Amino acid sequence: MSSSPSDRHEPFWSGIQHGIGPFPPDAHRSEVVRHSGGIRVVQSESMDVNGKTVVVTGAANGIGRALARRFHADGASVVIADRAETPLLELERELNTRRAGSAHAVLADISTELGNKTLIDSARQTFGRVHLFFANAGVAFGMDLEHSDESDWNASFDINIHAHRWAARHLIDDWVAHGDGYFCSTASAAGLLAQIGSAPYSVTKHAAVAFAEWLSITYGDRGLKVSCLCPQGVNTNMLNPPDTPRDNVKNIDVRGGDVVRAAGAVLEPEEVADVVAAAIRDERFLILPHPEVAMYEQNRTADREKWLAGMRKLQRRIFGAA
Ligand SMILES: NC(=O)c1ccc[n+]([C@@H]2O[C@H](COP(=O)([O-])OP(=O)(O)OC[C@H]3O[C@@H](n4cnc5c(N)ncnc54)[C@H](O)[C@@H]3O)[C@@H](O)[C@H]2O)c1
């Protein structure tokens, strides 16, 4: 039996009118969108966090702490969330000393939907609307197939990707109703390329990039702004875990640091926060504090066989021959 084109079910995307891209090509702030009734130019205001409410997860340490300090310095009210209580409360005190009543700490475990909902409810009760949500908390668990157990995989999925989905789920109705909102996630260069040594990290960071892209495609015309932060090495506890013996090879926390350092420059969290602040002001989707990652990604898509061979070579250099 054969079927003519008209017999076939149309793919679900066939009815979607695609945006025809930035216009002019290097302008981030206007986009020509084609609809059934013609085209319309979507002009977006530049994002200014002054006077806005910004939520940052994983804010007790590292990149999240630097982001919270930076948004706060730029005039935002910040809701800082983490499961590490002592450094979280220290940061809350620090920020409220600078500007009374401008920071609210929420001790939260974002590895569950309830943890994300409770955080968002608490942010709204304290400051009203959430304007920008930064899904930044992440873990680097698991290594190869023999050294990643179910708990590594489950925690990686829950924290590195499901948390983004749960947060967006509880934010989106308000954002669509108001025609504005900003979701930013911290994925990783590993989400564009690969994390040598860790399957759970590679897979969940790729999923985080895919989810951020999907959000932008699906809700961008309804006012949602989305950015995705994809750094390479950053000088945080994730790269230099405190008090972890180097012969503990269970998690990439230990050897992962060697991998990331071998791949290139290691930035300070404050440098990353500066790049993020500029990108969010411009409402740019992809945030690459290490600009060379754009070239690595181009290499990957241009010639995947060559790129894979290069990654295997880098792996041999770090871990030795198999
Ligand atoms: N450091 C790097 O080289 C690097 C590179 C690329 C991407 N990243 C990503 O940057 C993000 C921040 O990492 P970092 O380098 O600042 O590491 P970090 O370990 O210093 O900070 C991560 C924070 O997330 C918190 N956290 C983890 N699980 C949580 C949970 N279930 N609930 C609440 N809080 C939780 C931790 O307590 C910690 O304070 C992560 O998503 C990480 O994957 C880091």
The ligand as an SDF file (V2000), in Angstrom:
LIG
                    3D

 44 48  0  0  0  0  0  0  0  0999 V2000
   32.4140   25.0590   38.2600 N   0  0  0  0  0  0  0  0  0  0  0  0
   32.4510   24.7380   36.9810 C   0  0  0  0  0  0  0  0  0  0  0  0
   33.5210   24.5390   36.4050 O   0  0  0  0  0  0  0  0  0  0  0  0
   31.1520   24.6620   36.1890 C   0  0  0  0  0  0  0  0  0  0  0  0
   31.2390   24.5990   34.7980 C   0  0  0  0  0  0  0  0  0  0  0  0
   30.0870   24.5160   34.0410 C   0  0  0  0  0  0  0  0  0  0  0  0
   28.8390   24.5180   34.6850 C   0  0  0  0  0  0  0  0  0  0  0  0
   28.7920   24.5650   36.0370 N   0  0  0  0  0  0  0  0  0  0  0  0
   27.4520   24.5710   36.6470 C   0  0  0  0  0  0  0  0  0  0  0  0
   27.3040   25.7310   37.4360 O   0  0  0  0  0  0  0  0  0  0  0  0
   26.3040   25.5210   38.4210 C   0  0  0  0  0  0  0  0  0  0  0  0
   26.8150   26.0060   39.7550 C   0  0  0  0  0  0  0  0  0  0  0  0
   27.9210   25.2010   40.1440 O   0  0  0  0  0  0  0  0  0  0  0  0
   29.1960   25.7520   40.9110 P   0  0  0  0  0  0  0  0  0  0  0  0
   30.3590   25.4930   40.0560 O   0  0  0  0  0  0  0  0  0  0  0  0
   28.9280   27.0930   41.4340 O   0  0  0  0  0  0  0  0  0  0  0  0
   29.2660   24.6570   42.0790 O   0  0  0  0  0  0  0  0  0  0  0  0
   29.1090   24.7840   43.6610 P   0  0  0  0  0  0  0  0  0  0  0  0
   29.1920   23.3800   44.1370 O   0  0  0  0  0  0  0  0  0  0  0  0
   30.0210   25.8050   44.2080 O   0  0  0  0  0  0  0  0  0  0  0  0
   27.6150   25.3380   43.8430 O   0  0  0  0  0  0  0  0  0  0  0  0
   26.4900   24.5560   43.6130 C   0  0  0  0  0  0  0  0  0  0  0  0
   25.4440   24.9050   44.6670 C   0  0  0  0  0  0  0  0  0  0  0  0
   24.2530   24.1750   44.3650 O   0  0  0  0  0  0  0  0  0  0  0  0
   23.7200   23.7200   45.6080 C   0  0  0  0  0  0  0  0  0  0  0  0
   22.8450   22.5730   45.3870 N   0  0  0  0  0  0  0  0  0  0  0  0
   23.1740   21.3800   44.8310 C   0  0  0  0  0  0  0  0  0  0  0  0
   22.1110   20.5650   44.8740 N   0  0  0  0  0  0  0  0  0  0  0  0
   21.0890   21.2590   45.4430 C   0  0  0  0  0  0  0  0  0  0  0  0
   19.7430   20.9440   45.7720 C   0  0  0  0  0  0  0  0  0  0  0  0
   19.2160   19.7230   45.5470 N   0  0  0  0  0  0  0  0  0  0  0  0
   18.9810   21.8990   46.3610 N   0  0  0  0  0  0  0  0  0  0  0  0
   19.4890   23.1180   46.6250 C   0  0  0  0  0  0  0  0  0  0  0  0
   20.7690   23.4650   46.3550 N   0  0  0  0  0  0  0  0  0  0  0  0
   21.5530   22.5360   45.7730 C   0  0  0  0  0  0  0  0  0  0  0  0
   24.9460   23.3460   46.4280 C   0  0  0  0  0  0  0  0  0  0  0  0
   24.6380   23.2930   47.8280 O   0  0  0  0  0  0  0  0  0  0  0  0
   25.8870   24.4840   46.0770 C   0  0  0  0  0  0  0  0  0  0  0  0
   25.7650   25.5840   46.9710 O   0  0  0  0  0  0  0  0  0  0  0  0
   25.9870   24.0250   38.3610 C   0  0  0  0  0  0  0  0  0  0  0  0
   24.7800   23.8230   37.6480 O   0  0  0  0  0  0  0  0  0  0  0  0
   27.1630   23.4440   37.6040 C   0  0  0  0  0  0  0  0  0  0  0  0
   26.8440   22.2400   36.9580 O   0  0  0  0  0  0  0  0  0  0  0  0
   29.9040   24.6480   36.8020 C   0  0  0  0  0  0  0  0  0  0  0  0
  1  2  1  0
  2  3  2  0
  2  4  1  0
  4  5  1  0
  4 44  2  0
  5  6  2  0
  6  7  1  0
  7  8  2  0
  8  9  1  0
  8 44  1  0
  9 10  1  0
  9 42  1  0
 10 11  1  0
 11 12  1  0
 11 40  1  0
 12 13  1  0
 13 14  1  0
 14 15  2  0
 14 16  1  0
 14 17  1  0
 17 18  1  0
 18 19  2  0
 18 20  1  0
 18 21  1  0
 21 22  1  0
 22 23  1  0
 23 24  1  0
 23 38  1  0
 24 25  1  0
 25 26  1  0
 25 36  1  0
 26 27  1  0
 26 35  1  0
 27 28  2  0
 28 29  1  0
 29 30  1  0
 29 35  2  0
 30 31  1  0
 30 32  2  0
 32 33  1  0
 33 34  2  0
 34 35  1  0
 36 37  1  0
 36 38  1  0
 38 39  1  0
 40 41  1  0
 40 42  1  0
 42 43  1  0
M  CHG  2   8   1  16  -1
M  END
$$$$
